[in-house]
Amino acid sequence: MNIRRVVTAHDGDGKAVFIVDPTTTEEQINSLSQIYTGALGGDPWGILGSTFSVTGLVKAPIRFDGAGMKVEMTAEEFELLSADEAEAILAERYTRLTEAGYPPTSALIAATHIEVDIEVAAQLVHDAQPGFSACTIF
Protein backbone atom coordinates (compact mmCIF):
# COMPACT_ATOMS: atom_id res chain seq x y z
CA MET A 1 0.00 0.00 0.00
CA ASN A 2 1.39 3.39 -0.96
CA ILE A 3 0.42 6.45 1.05
CA ARG A 4 0.56 9.57 -1.07
CA ARG A 5 1.12 12.54 1.27
CA VAL A 6 -0.11 15.97 0.26
CA VAL A 7 1.34 17.84 3.27
CA THR A 8 4.22 16.98 5.57
CA ALA A 9 3.45 14.82 8.60
CA HIS A 10 4.66 17.32 11.16
CA ASP A 11 2.04 19.84 9.96
CA GLY A 12 -0.81 17.46 10.87
CA ASP A 13 -4.18 17.49 9.11
CA GLY A 14 -2.61 15.73 6.12
CA LYS A 15 -4.52 13.89 3.42
CA ALA A 16 -3.61 10.49 1.98
CA VAL A 17 -4.84 8.26 -0.82
CA PHE A 18 -4.18 4.54 -0.37
CA ILE A 19 -2.95 2.90 -3.58
CA VAL A 20 -3.19 -0.89 -3.70
CA ASP A 21 -2.82 -3.55 -6.37
CA PRO A 22 -6.13 -4.47 -8.09
CA THR A 23 -5.89 -8.00 -6.68
CA THR A 24 -5.92 -6.73 -3.08
CA THR A 25 -8.97 -8.09 -1.26
CA GLU A 26 -11.30 -6.04 0.96
CA GLU A 27 -10.04 -7.99 3.98
CA GLN A 28 -6.44 -7.09 3.12
CA ILE A 29 -7.37 -3.44 2.56
CA ASN A 30 -9.11 -3.30 5.94
CA SER A 31 -6.09 -4.83 7.66
CA LEU A 32 -3.63 -2.52 5.91
CA SER A 33 -5.74 0.55 6.67
CA GLN A 34 -5.78 -0.38 10.37
CA ILE A 35 -1.98 -0.54 10.31
CA TYR A 36 -1.39 2.67 8.35
CA THR A 37 -3.93 4.77 10.26
CA GLY A 38 -2.45 3.73 13.58
CA ALA A 39 -5.59 1.92 14.75
CA LEU A 40 -3.47 -1.02 15.97
CA GLY A 41 -0.92 1.16 17.79
CA GLY A 42 2.81 0.57 17.56
CA ASP A 43 5.47 2.74 15.99
CA PRO A 44 5.74 4.48 13.64
CA TRP A 45 2.09 4.30 12.47
CA GLY A 46 0.66 4.69 15.98
CA ILE A 47 2.14 8.19 15.87
CA LEU A 48 2.00 9.01 12.14
CA GLY A 49 -1.55 7.69 11.70
CA SER A 50 -2.91 10.61 13.71
CA THR A 51 -1.31 13.19 11.39
CA PHE A 52 -3.45 12.50 8.31
CA SER A 53 -6.84 11.31 7.13
CA VAL A 54 -7.48 8.92 4.27
CA THR A 55 -9.35 10.64 1.43
CA GLY A 56 -9.52 7.78 -1.03
CA LEU A 57 -8.53 4.36 -2.24
CA VAL A 58 -7.17 3.62 -5.69
CA LYS A 59 -6.66 0.15 -7.12
CA ALA A 60 -3.93 0.36 -9.75
CA PRO A 61 -1.18 -1.94 -11.01
CA ILE A 62 1.99 -1.31 -8.99
CA ARG A 63 5.51 -1.74 -10.32
CA PHE A 64 8.81 -1.89 -8.41
CA ASP A 65 12.03 -0.87 -10.17
CA GLY A 66 15.60 -0.96 -8.89
CA ALA A 67 17.44 -2.98 -6.28
CA GLY A 68 18.62 -2.74 -2.69
CA MET A 69 18.06 0.68 -1.15
CA LYS A 70 17.32 2.25 -4.55
CA VAL A 71 13.86 0.83 -5.27
CA GLU A 72 11.08 2.98 -6.69
CA MET A 73 7.41 2.08 -6.56
CA THR A 74 5.11 3.35 -9.29
CA ALA A 75 1.32 3.08 -9.54
CA GLU A 76 0.90 2.85 -13.31
CA GLU A 77 -2.00 5.24 -13.81
CA PHE A 78 -0.36 7.87 -11.62
CA GLU A 79 3.24 7.63 -12.77
CA LEU A 80 3.11 10.80 -14.88
CA LEU A 81 0.90 12.86 -12.55
CA SER A 82 1.91 15.20 -9.78
CA ALA A 83 0.05 14.94 -6.46
CA ASP A 84 -1.93 18.08 -7.37
CA GLU A 85 -2.91 16.66 -10.77
CA ALA A 86 -4.02 13.33 -9.28
CA GLU A 87 -6.04 15.12 -6.58
CA ALA A 88 -7.68 17.35 -9.20
CA ILE A 89 -8.68 14.34 -11.32
CA LEU A 90 -10.19 12.52 -8.34
CA ALA A 91 -12.02 15.68 -7.25
CA GLU A 92 -13.42 16.15 -10.77
CA ARG A 93 -14.61 12.53 -10.91
CA TYR A 94 -16.20 12.84 -7.45
CA THR A 95 -17.97 16.08 -8.39
CA ARG A 96 -19.31 14.61 -11.64
CA LEU A 97 -20.74 11.61 -9.77
CA THR A 98 -22.36 13.65 -7.00
CA GLU A 99 -23.90 15.92 -9.64
CA ALA A 100 -25.29 12.79 -11.34
CA GLY A 101 -27.02 11.81 -8.10
CA TYR A 102 -24.59 9.51 -6.32
CA PRO A 103 -24.55 9.82 -2.51
CA PRO A 104 -21.18 11.22 -1.30
CA THR A 105 -19.79 7.91 -0.03
CA SER A 106 -20.74 6.04 -3.20
CA ALA A 107 -19.30 8.85 -5.33
CA LEU A 108 -16.00 8.64 -3.45
CA ILE A 109 -15.80 4.87 -3.94
CA ALA A 110 -16.58 5.08 -7.66
CA ALA A 111 -14.29 8.10 -8.23
CA THR A 112 -11.29 6.25 -6.82
CA HIS A 113 -11.83 3.23 -9.08
CA ILE A 114 -9.91 4.59 -12.03
CA GLU A 115 -11.09 1.74 -14.23
CA VAL A 116 -14.66 3.10 -13.97
CA ASP A 117 -15.80 5.27 -16.87
CA ILE A 118 -17.41 8.20 -15.04
CA GLU A 119 -19.76 9.08 -17.89
CA VAL A 120 -21.07 5.51 -18.03
CA ALA A 121 -21.43 5.45 -14.23
CA ALA A 122 -23.36 8.72 -14.30
CA GLN A 123 -25.61 7.38 -17.06
CA LEU A 124 -26.35 4.26 -14.98
CA VAL A 125 -27.85 6.42 -12.25
CA HIS A 126 -29.73 8.55 -14.77
CA ASP A 127 -31.29 5.49 -16.47
CA ALA A 128 -31.85 3.45 -13.29
CA GLN A 129 -35.06 2.39 -11.65
CA PRO A 130 -35.77 3.85 -8.18
CA GLY A 131 -33.72 2.15 -5.46
CA PHE A 132 -30.93 1.10 -7.85
CA SER A 133 -27.36 1.48 -6.52
CA ALA A 134 -24.67 1.51 -9.18
CA CYS A 135 -21.92 1.10 -6.58
CA THR A 136 -22.96 -2.46 -5.89
CA ILE A 137 -21.54 -3.42 -9.31
CA PHE A 138 -18.05 -1.97 -8.62
TILUMRO-992560 format. One line per field, with one value per residue: residue number from 0; residue in one letter; x, y, z of N, C-alpha, C, O in turn. Coordinates in steps of 0.2 Angstrom, whole numbers, plus 2048, in hexadecimal, padded with zeros to 3 digits. Each point is the difference from the previous one (the first is absolute). Layout:
N
seq	[NUM:...]
type	[A:...]
n_x	[X:...]
n_y	[Y:...]
n_z	[Z:...]
ca_x	[X:...]
ca_y	[Y:...]
ca_z	[Z:...]
c_x	[X:...]
c_y	[Y:...]
c_z	[Z:...]
o_x	[X:...]
o_y	[Y:...]
o_z	[Z:...]
! end
This chain:
138
seq	[0:1:2:3:4:5:6:7:8:9:10:11:12:13:14:15:16:17:18:19:20:21:22:23:24:25:26:27:28:29:30:31:32:33:34:35:36:37:38:39:40:41:42:43:44:45:46:47:48:49:50:51:52:53:54:55:56:57:58:59:60:61:62:63:64:65:66:67:68:69:70:71:72:73:74:75:76:77:78:79:80:81:82:83:84:85:86:87:88:89:90:91:92:93:94:95:96:97:98:99:100:101:102:103:104:105:106:107:108:109:110:111:112:113:114:115:116:117:118:119:120:121:122:123:124:125:126:127:128:129:130:131:132:133:134:135:136:137]
type	[M:N:I:R:R:V:V:T:A:H:D:G:D:G:K:A:V:F:I:V:D:P:T:T:T:E:E:Q:I:N:S:L:S:Q:I:Y:T:G:A:L:G:G:D:P:W:G:I:L:G:S:T:F:S:V:T:G:L:V:K:A:P:I:R:F:D:G:A:G:M:K:V:E:M:T:A:E:E:F:E:L:L:S:A:D:E:A:E:A:I:L:A:E:R:Y:T:R:L:T:E:A:G:Y:P:P:T:S:A:L:I:A:A:T:H:I:E:V:D:I:E:V:A:A:Q:L:V:H:D:A:Q:P:G:F:S:A:C:T:I:F]
n_x	[804:7FA:809:7F6:80B:7F7:7FE:805:807:80A:7FE:803:7F9:807:805:7F7:809:7F6:80B:7F7:806:801:80B:803:803:7F5:7FF:802:7F8:7F8:803:7FF:7F6:7FD:803:7FC:7F8:806:7F9:808:7FF:804:80A:7FF:7FD:806:80B:806:7FF:808:809:7FB:7FD:7FA:807:807:7F9:80B:7F8:80A:7FF:803:805:805:803:806:808:7FE:80A:804:7FA:7FE:7FB:7FD:7FB:7FE:7F7:806:801:7F6:7FC:7FC:807:807:809:809:807:808:809:808:807:808:809:808:807:809:808:808:808:808:806:80A:7FD:7FE:7F9:7F5:7FC:7FE:7F7:7F6:7FE:7FD:7F5:80B:7FF:7FF:7F9:807:806:809:809:806:807:80A:807:808:808:807:800:7F5:806:7FE:805:801:7FD:7F5:7FE:800]
n_y	[7FA:804:804:802:802:803:7FB:80A:7F7:803:7FF:7F5:7FA:7F8:801:7F9:7FE:7FB:7FE:7FD:7F7:801:7FD:80B:7F8:7FC:7F5:7FD:801:7F8:7F6:7FE:7FE:7F5:7F9:7FF:7F9:7F7:7FD:7FF:80A:803:7FD:80A:7F6:7FA:800:7F9:7F6:803:7FB:7F6:805:7F8:802:7F8:7FC:7FD:7FE:7FE:800:7F6:80A:7F6:80A:7F9:806:7F6:805:7F9:800:7FD:807:7F8:80A:7F5:7FD:7FB:7F7:801:7F9:80A:803:809:7FD:7FC:807:805:7FA:7FF:809:800:7F9:803:807:7FC:7FB:806:804:7F8:805:801:7F6:808:7FB:801:809:801:7FB:805:808:7FB:7FF:800:7F7:806:7FA:809:801:7F9:803:807:7FC:7FC:807:804:7F8:804:7F5:803:808:805:7F6:80A:806:800:809:808]
n_z	[800:7F8:805:7FB:802:807:809:803:800:7FD:7F5:7FE:806:803:7F6:801:7F9:803:801:7FB:804:7F5:800:800:807:7FE:7FD:7F5:7F8:801:7FB:7F5:7FC:801:7F7:7F6:803:7FF:7F7:7F9:7FD:80A:803:7FB:7FD:807:7FC:7FA:806:808:7FA:801:7F7:804:7F7:802:7F8:801:7F8:804:7F5:806:7FF:7FE:803:7FA:805:805:801:7F8:80A:7F5:806:7FA:803:7FD:805:808:7FA:7FB:808:7FE:808:7FD:7FB:806:806:7FA:7FE:808:801:7F9:802:807:7FC:7FA:807:804:7F9:800:809:7FC:805:808:808:7FE:803:80B:804:7FF:807:80A:7FD:802:807:809:7F9:801:7F6:7FF:805:7FB:7F8:804:803:7F9:7FD:808:802:801:805:7F6:801:7FC:809:7FF:7F9:808]
ca_x	[7FC:804:7FC:802:800:7FF:804:805:7FD:800:7FB:7FA:7FA:802:7FB:804:7FC:803:800:801:800:7F9:7FF:7FF:7F9:7FE:803:807:7FF:7FE:806:805:7FD:801:807:802:7FC:802:7FB:803:805:807:803:7FF:7F9:7FC:801:7FF:7F9:7FB:801:7FD:7FA:800:7FB:7FE:803:801:803:803:806:806:807:806:806:806:802:803:7FD:7FE:7FA:7FA:7F9:7FC:7FA:800:7FC:802:807:802:7FD:803:7FB:7FA:7FC:7FC:7FB:7FC:7FD:7FB:7FB:7FC:7FC:7FB:7FB:7FB:7FB:7FB:7FC:7FC:7FB:803:801:807:804:800:803:807:802:800:805:807:801:801:7FE:7F9:7FF:7FC:7FA:7FC:7FE:7FB:7FA:7FC:7FC:7FA:7FC:7FE:7FA:801:803:806:806:806:806:800:803:807]
ca_y	[806:806:805:806:806:807:804:7FC:7FD:805:805:7FD:801:7FE:7FC:7FA:7FB:7FA:7FC:7F9:7FC:7FE:7F9:800:7FF:805:7FE:803:807:802:7FF:805:807:800:801:806:806:800:7FD:7FA:803:7FE:805:807:802:802:807:803:7FF:805:806:801:7FD:7FD:803:7FC:7FA:7FF:7FA:801:7FB:803:7FD:802:801:801:7FB:802:806:804:7FD:805:7FD:804:7FD:801:805:806:801:806:805:803:7FF:804:7FD:7FA:803:804:7FB:7FD:804:801:7FA:800:805:7FE:7FB:803:804:7FB:7FD:7FC:802:801:7FB:7FC:804:7FF:7F9:7FF:804:7FD:7FA:803:7FC:801:805:804:801:7FB:7FF:806:7FE:7FA:803:804:7FB:7FA:800:802:7FB:7FC:802:7FF:7FF:7F9:7FC:801]
ca_z	[800:7FF:803:7FD:804:7FC:804:804:806:806:800:802:7FC:7FA:7FC:7FD:7FC:800:7F9:800:7FA:7FF:803:808:803:805:807:801:801:807:804:7FF:802:807:802:7FE:803:807:804:804:804:7FE:7FC:800:7FD:806:800:7FA:7FE:803:7FD:7FA:7FF:7F9:7FC:7FB:7FF:7F9:7FE:7FA:800:803:7FD:804:7FC:804:805:807:803:7FA:7FD:800:7FF:7FC:7FE:7F8:7FE:803:7FF:7FD:803:806:806:7FF:7FA:802:804:7FC:7FC:804:802:7FA:7FF:806:7FF:7FB:802:805:7FC:7FC:804:804:806:800:801:7FA:7FB:802:7FE:7F9:7FE:801:7FC:7FA:7FA:7FF:7FC:804:7FD:800:807:801:7FC:804:805:7FC:7FD:805:804:807:805:7FD:802:7FB:803:802:7FA:800]
c_x	[804:7FC:803:7FE:7FF:804:804:7FD:800:7FB:7F9:7FB:802:7FB:804:7FB:804:800:802:7FF:7F9:7FE:7FF:7F9:7FE:802:807:800:7FE:806:805:7FE:801:807:802:7FD:802:7FB:803:805:807:803:802:7F8:7FC:801:7FE:7F9:7FC:802:7FD:7F9:800:7FA:7FE:804:801:803:803:806:806:806:805:806:806:802:803:7FC:7FE:7FA:7FB:7FA:7FC:7F9:7FE:7FC:802:807:802:7FC:803:7FA:7FA:7FC:7FC:7FA:7FA:7FB:7FB:7FA:7FB:7FB:7FB:7FA:7FB:7FB:7FB:7FB:7FB:7FB:803:800:808:805:801:804:808:803:801:806:807:801:801:7FE:7F8:7FF:7FB:7FA:7FB:7FC:7FA:7FA:7FC:7FB:7FA:7FB:7FC:7F9:801:803:807:807:806:806:801:804:808:803]
c_y	[806:805:807:806:806:805:7FC:7FE:805:805:7FE:802:7FF:7FB:7FB:7FD:7FA:7FD:7F9:7FC:7FE:7F9:800:7FF:805:7FE:803:807:802:7FF:805:807:800:801:808:806:800:7FC:7FA:802:7FE:805:7FD:802:801:808:803:800:806:807:801:7FC:7FD:803:7FC:7FA:7FF:7F9:801:7FB:804:7FD:802:7FF:801:7FA:803:806:805:7FD:806:7FC:805:7FD:803:806:807:802:807:806:803:7FF:804:7FE:7FA:802:803:7FB:7FC:804:801:7FA:7FF:805:7FE:7FB:803:804:7FB:7FD:7FB:803:801:7FA:7FB:804:800:7F9:800:805:7FE:7FA:803:7FC:801:807:805:802:7FB:7FF:805:7FE:7FA:803:804:7FB:7FB:801:802:7FB:7FC:804:7FE:7FD:7F8:7FC:801:7FB]
c_z	[800:803:7FD:804:7FC:804:805:806:806:800:802:7FB:7F8:7FC:7FD:7FC:800:7F9:801:7FA:7FF:803:807:802:805:807:801:800:807:805:7FF:802:808:802:7FE:803:808:805:804:805:7FD:7FC:7F9:7FF:806:801:7FA:7FE:802:7FC:7F9:800:7F9:7FC:7FA:7FF:7F8:7FF:7FA:800:803:7FD:805:7FB:805:804:806:802:7FB:7FC:7FF:7FE:7FC:7FF:7F9:7FE:803:7FF:7FD:803:807:805:7FE:7FA:802:804:7FC:7FC:805:803:7FA:7FF:806:7FE:7FB:802:805:7FC:7FC:805:805:807:801:801:7FA:7FB:802:7FE:7F9:7FD:801:7FC:7F9:7FA:7FE:7FC:803:7FC:7FF:807:801:7FC:803:805:7FC:7FD:805:802:807:805:7FD:803:7FC:804:802:7FA:800:804]
o_x	[805:7FA:806:7FA:804:802:800:7FB:7FC:7FF:7FC:801:7FD:7FB:806:7FA:806:7FB:805:7FD:7FC:7FA:7FE:7FC:804:802:802:804:803:801:803:804:801:802:803:802:7FE:801:7FD:803:801:7FD:802:7FF:7FB:7FB:7FC:7FD:7FA:7FC:801:7FF:803:7FA:7FC:805:7FA:805:7FD:803:801:800:800:801:800:7FD:802:7FA:7FD:800:7FF:800:800:7FF:801:803:7FE:803:806:800:803:7FA:7FB:7FA:7FA:7FA:7FA:7FA:7FA:7FB:7FA:7FA:7FA:7FB:7FA:7FB:7FA:7FA:7FA:7FB:7FC:802:804:805:805:804:804:805:805:803:804:806:7FC:800:7FE:803:7FA:7FA:7FA:7FB:7FB:7FA:7FA:7FB:7FA:7FA:7FC:7FD:805:7FE:803:800:801:804:805:802:803:807]
o_y	[801:801:801:801:801:805:7FA:803:800:803:804:803:803:7FE:801:7FF:7FF:800:7FF:803:7FF:7FF:7FB:804:804:805:802:803:805:804:803:804:806:804:803:806:804:801:7FE:7FC:7FE:804:7FA:806:804:803:805:804:801:805:805:7FC:802:800:802:7FF:801:7FE:801:7FE:806:7FA:806:7FB:804:7FB:806:800:806:7FF:803:7FB:806:7FA:806:804:805:805:802:806:7FC:7FE:7FE:801:800:7FD:7FF:801:7FF:7FE:801:801:7FF:7FF:801:800:7FE:800:802:7FC:7FD:806:7FD:800:7FE:7FD:7FF:800:7FD:7FE:801:7FE:801:803:7FE:805:7FD:800:800:7FE:7FF:801:800:7FE:7FF:802:7FD:805:800:7FA:7FD:806:7FA:7FC:7FD:7FA:7FD:800]
o_z	[804:7FF:801:801:7FC:7FE:800:803:804:805:802:7FB:7FC:804:7FE:801:7FF:7FD:803:7FB:805:801:803:7FD:803:804:805:804:802:804:805:803:803:805:804:800:803:806:805:803:7FA:7FD:800:801:7FF:802:800:7FC:7FD:801:7FD:804:7FB:803:7FD:804:7FD:803:7FB:805:7FE:800:803:7FD:804:7FF:800:801:802:7FA:805:7FD:801:7FE:7FF:7FD:7FD:802:801:7FD:803:7FE:801:800:7FE:7FF:801:7FF:7FE:800:801:7FF:7FF:802:800:7FE:800:802:7FF:7FE:804:801:7FD:7FD:7FE:7FC:7FB:7FD:7FD:7FB:7FB:800:7FC:7FA:7FB:801:801:803:801:800:803:802:7FF:801:802:801:7FE:800:802:7FF:804:800:800:7FD:801:801:7FC:800]
! end
